[in-house]
């Protein structure tokens, strides 16, 4: 089918290219008007913080919404102007609640907590901008006014995609040595990402989609889009030099590399969509958006690219850059494969030791949300954090909301007992008095911990309050209390992810094993692939823990130590496992093809590695640059995912693919291809490559 699709795209290339241009222009023109609103939070079903949030919506609507804070310095000197400004904020459309000004001892710092509308009316970001604009006259008078909250951040998205594309151009020029051959993967990927980003905006109308989803989708879309086109173009060039027929070369490229691209793309999408197993709506939009980017990249590779190759034809090597090099005889990768095969055991042990050492910090992984102290020092959220910590203590940056159900007079009478129990709990700095709603059916208090929102002690305090203090203080009173607020929600989010992550990982591992078992008809090959992919991911986890949690080299990236955002290990696992499967498929399909032809495992491993290593290395290098470019982002989560992906791909394409895979396959010998007969009989036969294995890039 792929061959027929490629031939159709080749023969009707003008129509195919015109259709893609129309889709691209329509996406650019209508994307902004049709996109939905991005979210910074999502529901956490069956958690205590969600129960508190639901009761706020029911009993305290003025406190239900997006939380924010306005922080003032030197309140005593500027009290009149500050009070006038706060009164204007209270009248701002979309602001549904403004709490009284709290002043620190000595009057150095003042804080006003506000709540903005959530889910109706103006967009919270618009409301936040209006509140900030109202402060400009006050700031012009010399008053230091800062803001905290999800929508008040002034971080900007860098043009990381451009940096990644420029790096890809350089790598492709070196790999292909031709401007035409270099331009095709770049053009295909850019068209694909332009269309897919509009798709991410559209799905925000249906799924809860985080505001950084477009950046993650762009990161993945550019990387896989260039890589997939690279594999197909390299095969086309090799086939064209042999067949001297552009149409035949396109057909061969699609029947070999094209099939591998489709298989690899489906694997990535399945891995990412596995996040639905987590049961968290906050991740649904991220999973679907990333999958859309991969799907569009695959679609462009198997339709747009064959059409473009039809226009290029024999001119694929025109506008040559650099010197042409001879490719006769054994090259560097042949020699490397033979070196590994002479001493497979020491080589395998050395590679394994390196990966285990790099992965060791993973044992200290702590999931949690980094607080505003990790924001860029120039941001208003970071400045507000420091002012609040200076005036009230670090814990004041992450207060808990204690929401109590008081259905009876007995329950209401028990509120002082609950207040005393909370205040006497170690780690609690202060607790306000409970205030009842007009109906008297619920009461609300604010608790301030002694430690900051991202501190381990704060997380432990949340669990201590829920597990011990609240049950003991409310027993026999008819009173039910819940701990909510952003900090408590962050703790619950990390707990939910931590509990469900093994289920997600297990499902992805099992599916990956079955897919490779089906394709390569071997038990040990997919088992080895799963183990080695885990080593690649473990190394990536180790690096991000050492950098972002321990702070090793963090100053170079502009980050300070903090926990690892809960969704990052999960997203990293899904993407890296899918991308690792790409390289695994391209390498092992070449090895299997040579083994089927020669029956010699050693020769098959050497030839398979030599014929694919240059393409895989170029593809991985592009991925590393694309992912690494996101490390310069202001958003900590993007830095995390960018560095983790770059490290994982670099490790996978170097230590795993060119060291561990050939070494272990040499050690296993013909056992690599062992498959029980009964399994062989019941499994359907699936082939990725119909033609000879992928050949080395022509100079």
Long-range contacts (C-beta under 8 A, 24 or more apart in sequence): 2-254, 2-255, 2-258, 2-259, 2-262, 2-302, 3-251, 3-254, 3-255, 5-254, 5-302, 5-303, 5-306, 6-250, 6-251, 6-253, 6-254, 6-255, 6-258, 6-302, 6-306, 7-247, 7-250, 7-251, 7-306, 9-302, 9-303, 9-304, 9-306, 9-307, 9-310, 10-246, 10-247, 10-250, 10-251, 10-306, 10-307, 10-309, 10-310, 11-247, 11-310, 12-307, 13-306, 13-307, 13-308, 13-310, 13-311, 16-303, 16-304, 16-306, 16-307, 17-304, 17-307, 17-308, 17-311, 20-191, 20-300, 20-303, 20-304, 20-307, 23-195, 24-191, 24-194, 24-195, 27-194, 27-195, 27-197, 27-198, 28-194, 28-198, 30-198, 31-197, 31-198, 31-201, 31-202, 32-201, 34-198, 34-201, 34-202, 34-205, 35-198, 35-201, 35-202, 35-204, 35-205, 36-201, 36-202, 36-203, 36-204, 36-205, 36-206, 36-209, 37-123, 37-204, 38-204, 38-209, 38-210, 38-211, 38-213, 39-208, 39-209, 39-210, 39-211, 39-282, 39-285, 40-66, 40-150, 40-151, 40-210, 40-211, 41-150, 41-282, 41-489, 42-208, 42-280, 42-281, 42-282, 42-283, 43-208, 43-280, 43-281, 43-282, 44-280, 44-489, 44-492, 44-493, 44-496, 45-279, 47-489, 47-492, 47-495, 47-496, 48-466, 48-482, 48-483, 48-484, 48-488, 48-492, 49-482, 49-483, 49-484, 49-485, 49-488, 49-489, 49-491, 49-492, 50-489, 50-492, 51-403, 51-482, 51-484, 52-401, 52-402, 52-403, 52-482, 52-483, 52-484, 52-485, 52-488, 53-484, 53-489, 55-403, 55-405, 55-442, 55-482, 56-401, 56-403, 56-444, 56-484, 58-442, 59-403, 59-437, 59-439, 59-441, 59-442, 59-444, 60-403, 60-437, 60-442, 60-444, 61-96, 62-96, 62-97, 62-115, 63-97, 63-115, 63-401, 63-444, 64-96, 64-115, 64-118, 65-96, 65-97, 65-115, 65-116, 65-117, 65-118, 65-124, 66-115, 66-116, 66-117, 66-118, 66-124, 66-149, 66-150, 66-151, 67-113, 67-114, 67-115, 67-149, 67-485, 67-486, 68-113, 68-114, 68-115, 68-116, 68-128, 68-131, 68-147, 68-148, 68-149, 68-150, 68-151, 68-152, 69-111, 69-112, 69-113, 69-114, 69-147, 69-148, 69-149, 69-384, 69-388, 70-111, 70-112, 70-114, 70-131, 70-135, 70-145, 70-146, 70-147, 71-109, 71-110, 71-111, 71-145, 71-146, 71-147, 71-148, 71-383, 71-384, 71-387, 71-388, 72-109, 72-110, 72-111, 72-112, 72-143, 72-144, 72-145, 73-108, 73-109, 73-143, 73-144, 73-146, 73-387, 74-107, 74-108, 74-143, 74-144, 75-101, 75-103, 75-107, 75-108, 75-109, 75-110, 76-103, 76-107, 78-138, 78-141, 78-143, 81-138, 81-141, 81-143, 82-110, 82-138, 82-143, 85-134, 85-135, 85-138, 85-145, 86-112, 88-134, 89-114, 89-131, 89-134, 92-127, 92-130, 92-131, 92-134, 93-121, 93-122, 93-127, 93-130, 94-121, 94-122, 94-124, 94-126, 94-127, 94-130, 95-127, 95-131, 102-392, 104-391, 104-392, 105-391, 108-390, 108-391, 109-387, 109-388, 109-390, 109-391, 109-392, 110-391, 111-388, 111-391, 111-392, 111-396, 116-151, 124-150, 124-151, 125-151, 127-151, 128-152, 132-380, 144-387, 146-380, 146-381, 146-383, 146-384, 146-387, 147-380, 147-381, 147-384, 148-372, 148-380, 148-381, 148-384, 148-385, 148-388, 148-397, 149-381, 152-380, 152-381, 153-375, 153-379, 153-380, 153-381, 154-379, 154-380, 154-381, 155-375, 155-376, 155-379, 155-634, 155-635, 156-634, 157-215, 157-633, 157-634, 157-635, 158-630, 158-632, 158-633, 158-634, 160-215, 160-218, 160-219, 160-629, 160-630, 160-632, 160-633, 160-638, 160-642, 161-193, 161-218, 161-219, 161-222, 161-626, 161-629, 163-625, 163-629, 163-632, 164-219, 164-222, 164-223, 164-622, 164-625, 164-626, 164-627, 164-629, 164-630, 165-189, 165-190, 165-222, 165-626, 167-622, 167-625, 167-626, 167-629, 168-222, 168-226, 168-622, 168-625, 168-626, 171-618, 171-621, 171-622, 171-625, 172-226, 172-230, 172-618, 172-622, 173-321, 173-322, 174-322, 174-618, 175-230, 175-234, 175-614, 175-615, 175-618, 175-697, 176-233, 176-234, 176-237, 176-697, 177-317, 177-320, 177-321, 177-322, 177-324, 177-699, 178-316, 178-317, 178-318, 178-319, 178-320, 178-321, 179-318, 179-319, 179-321, 180-312, 180-315, 180-316, 180-317, 180-318, 180-319, 181-233, 181-237, 181-316, 181-317, 184-229, 184-233, 184-305, 184-308, 184-309, 184-312, 185-225, 185-226, 185-227, 185-229, 185-230, 185-233, 186-226, 187-308, 188-225, 188-226, 188-229, 188-300, 188-301, 188-304, 188-305, 188-308, 189-221, 189-222, 189-225, 189-226, 189-229, 189-297, 189-300, 190-222, 190-225, 191-300, 191-304, 192-221, 192-225, 192-293, 192-296, 192-297, 192-299, 192-300, 192-304, 193-217, 193-218, 193-221, 193-222, 193-225, 193-293, 193-296, 193-297, 195-296, 196-221, 196-292, 196-293, 196-295, 196-296, 196-297, 197-221, 197-293, 199-289, 199-292, 199-293, 199-296, 200-285, 200-289, 200-292, 200-293, 203-285, 203-288, 203-289, 203-292, 204-285, 204-289, 207-281, 207-284, 207-285, 207-288, 208-281, 208-282, 208-284, 208-285, 209-284, 209-285, 209-286, 209-289, 210-282, 210-285, 210-286, 212-635, 212-637, 212-638, 213-285, 213-286, 213-289, 213-290, 214-289, 215-630, 215-633, 215-635, 215-638, 216-286, 216-289, 216-290, 216-571, 216-638, 216-641, 217-289, 217-290, 217-292, 217-293, 218-293, 219-626, 219-627, 219-630, 219-641, 219-642, 219-645, 220-268, 220-290, 220-293, 220-294, 220-575, 221-293, 221-294, 221-296, 221-297, 222-626, 223-579, 223-622, 223-623, 223-626, 223-627, 224-265, 224-268, 224-293, 224-294, 224-297, 224-579, 224-582, 225-296, 225-297, 225-300, 225-301, 226-619, 226-622, 226-626, 227-582, 227-619, 227-622, 227-623, 228-261, 228-264, 228-265, 228-297, 228-298, 228-301, 229-300, 229-301, 229-305, 230-615, 230-618, 230-619, 230-622, 231-257, 231-260, 231-261, 231-586, 231-615, 231-619, 231-694, 232-257, 232-258, 232-261, 232-301, 232-305, 233-305, 233-309, 233-316, 234-615, 234-694, 234-695, 234-697, 235-694, 235-695, 236-309, 236-316, 237-316, 237-317, 237-697, 237-698, 238-694, 238-695, 238-696, 238-697, 238-698, 239-691, 240-314, 240-316, 241-698, 246-309, 246-310, 246-312, 246-313, 246-314, 247-310, 249-309, 250-306, 250-309, 250-310, 252-691, 253-309, 254-302, 254-306, 255-689, 255-690, 255-691, 256-688, 256-689, 256-690, 256-691, 256-692, 256-694, 257-586, 257-694, 258-301, 258-302, 259-687, 259-688, 259-689, 259-690, 260-582, 260-585, 260-586, 260-589, 260-688, 260-689, 261-298, 261-301, 261-302, 262-298, 262-302, 263-515, 263-519, 263-585, 263-688, 264-578, 264-581, 264-582, 264-585, 264-586, 265-294, 265-295, 265-297, 265-298, 266-298, 267-512, 267-515, 267-578, 267-581, 267-582, 267-585, 268-294, 268-575, 268-578, 268-579, 268-581, 268-582, 269-294, 269-295, 269-578, 270-508, 270-511, 270-578, 271-508, 271-511, 271-512, 271-573, 271-574, 271-575, 271-577, 271-578, 271-581, 272-571, 272-574, 272-575, 272-578, 274-504, 274-507, 274-508, 274-511, 274-574, 275-504, 275-570, 275-571, 275-574, 277-500, 277-503, 277-504, 277-507, 278-496, 278-497, 278-500, 278-501, 278-504, 278-570, 279-496, 279-500, 280-493, 280-496, 280-497, 282-493, 282-567, 283-567, 283-570, 286-567, 286-571, 287-574, 290-575, 294-578, 317-698, 324-699, 325-699, 326-699, 327-696, 327-698, 327-699, 330-610, 331-610, 331-696, 333-609, 333-610, 333-613, 333-614, 333-658, 333-696, 334-606, 334-610, 336-609, 336-613, 336-658, 337-605, 337-606, 337-609, 337-610, 337-662, 338-606, 340-659, 340-662, 340-663, 340-666, 341-602, 341-605, 341-606, 341-662, 341-663, 341-666, 344-662, 344-663, 344-664, 344-666, 344-667, 345-663, 345-667, 347-659, 347-663, 348-659, 348-660, 348-663, 348-664, 348-667, 350-659, 351-655, 351-656, 351-659, 351-660, 351-663, 352-535, 352-660, 354-655, 355-535, 355-536, 355-538, 355-539, 355-651, 355-655, 355-656, 355-660, 356-535, 356-538, 358-538, 358-539, 358-542, 358-543, 358-651, 359-535, 359-538, 359-539, 359-541, 359-542, 360-542, 361-541, 361-542, 361-543, 361-545, 361-546, 361-549, 361-550, 362-538, 362-541, 362-542, 362-545, 364-545, 364-549, 364-550, 365-541, 365-545, 365-549, 365-564, 365-569, 366-456, 366-549, 366-563, 366-564, 367-494, 367-497, 367-498, 367-563, 367-564, 367-565, 367-566, 367-569, 368-454, 368-459, 368-490, 368-491, 368-494, 368-562, 368-563, 368-564, 368-565, 368-566, 369-453, 369-454, 369-490, 369-493, 369-494, 369-563, 369-565, 369-566, 370-454, 370-562, 370-563, 370-565, 370-636, 371-397, 371-398, 371-452, 371-453, 371-454, 371-562, 372-397, 373-397, 373-452, 373-454, 373-560, 373-562, 374-454, 374-559, 374-560, 374-562, 374-636, 375-634, 375-636, 376-558, 376-634, 379-634, 389-452, 392-448, 393-429, 393-448, 393-450, 394-450, 394-451, 394-452, 394-455, 395-429, 395-448, 395-449, 395-450, 395-451, 395-452, 395-458, 396-429, 396-448, 397-452, 397-453, 398-449, 398-452, 398-453, 398-458, 398-485, 398-486, 398-487, 399-446, 399-447, 399-448, 399-449, 399-485, 399-487, 400-446, 400-447, 400-448, 400-449, 400-462, 400-465, 400-483, 400-484, 400-485, 400-487, 400-488, 401-444, 401-445, 401-446, 401-447, 401-483, 401-484, 401-485, 401-488, 402-431, 402-434, 402-444, 402-445, 402-446, 402-447, 402-481, 402-482, 402-483, 402-484, 403-442, 403-443, 403-444, 403-481, 403-482, 403-484, 404-434, 404-442, 404-443, 404-444, 404-445, 404-479, 404-480, 404-481, 404-482, 405-441, 405-442, 405-479, 405-480, 405-481, 406-436, 406-440, 406-441, 406-442, 406-443, 406-479, 407-441, 407-478, 408-478, 410-477, 410-478, 411-477, 411-478, 411-479, 412-436, 412-440, 412-443, 413-477, 414-473, 414-474, 414-477, 414-478, 414-479, 415-443, 415-479, 417-473, 417-477, 418-470, 418-473, 418-474, 418-479, 418-481, 419-445, 421-469, 421-472, 421-473, 422-447, 422-465, 422-469, 422-473, 425-461, 425-464, 425-465, 425-469, 427-451, 427-457, 427-458, 427-460, 427-461, 427-464, 428-461, 447-483, 449-487, 453-486, 453-487, 453-490, 454-562, 454-563, 458-487, 458-491, 459-491, 459-494, 462-487, 462-488, 462-491, 463-491, 493-566, 494-563, 494-566, 496-566, 497-566, 497-567, 497-569, 497-570, 498-566, 501-569, 501-570, 504-570, 504-573, 504-574, 505-573, 508-573, 508-574, 508-577, 509-534, 509-577, 512-577, 512-581, 515-581, 516-581, 516-584, 516-588, 517-679, 517-683, 518-683, 518-684, 518-686, 519-585, 519-589, 519-686, 519-687, 519-688, 520-588, 520-589, 520-592, 520-673, 521-673, 521-675, 521-680, 521-683, 521-685, 522-672, 522-673, 522-674, 522-675, 523-674, 523-675, 523-676, 523-679, 524-668, 524-671, 524-672, 524-674, 525-588, 525-672, 525-673, 528-661, 528-664, 528-665, 528-668, 529-580, 529-581, 529-584, 529-588, 532-580, 532-656, 532-660, 532-661, 533-576, 533-577, 533-580, 533-581, 533-584, 533-652, 533-656, 535-651, 535-656, 535-660, 536-576, 536-580, 536-648, 536-651, 536-652, 536-656, 537-572, 537-573, 537-576, 537-577, 537-648, 539-647, 539-648, 539-651, 540-572, 540-576, 540-644, 540-645, 540-647, 540-648, 540-651, 541-569, 541-572, 541-644, 543-643, 543-644, 543-647, 544-568, 544-572, 544-640, 544-643, 544-644, 544-647, 547-643, 548-636, 548-639, 548-640, 548-643, 557-631, 557-639, 557-643, 558-639, 559-636, 559-639, 562-636, 564-640, 565-636, 565-637, 565-640, 567-637, 568-637, 568-640, 568-641, 568-644, 571-641, 572-641, 572-644, 572-645, 572-648, 575-645, 576-644, 576-645, 576-648, 576-649, 576-652, 579-623, 579-645, 579-648, 579-649, 579-652, 580-648, 580-652, 580-656, 582-619, 583-616, 583-619, 583-620, 583-652, 583-653, 583-657, 584-657, 585-688, 586-612, 586-615, 586-616, 586-694, 587-612, 587-616, 587-657, 587-661, 589-688, 589-689, 589-693, 589-694, 590-689, 590-693, 590-694, 591-665, 591-693, 592-673, 593-689, 593-692, 593-693, 594-693, 595-673, 601-665, 601-666, 601-669, 601-670, 601-672, 601-673, 602-666, 602-669, 605-662, 605-665, 605-666, 606-662, 607-693, 608-693, 609-658, 609-661, 609-662, 610-696, 611-693, 611-694, 611-695, 611-696, 612-693, 612-694, 612-696, 613-657, 613-658, 613-696, 614-696, 614-697, 615-694, 615-696, 615-697, 616-653, 616-657, 617-653, 617-658, 618-697, 619-653, 620-649, 620-650, 620-652, 620-653, 620-654, 621-653, 623-649, 624-649, 624-650
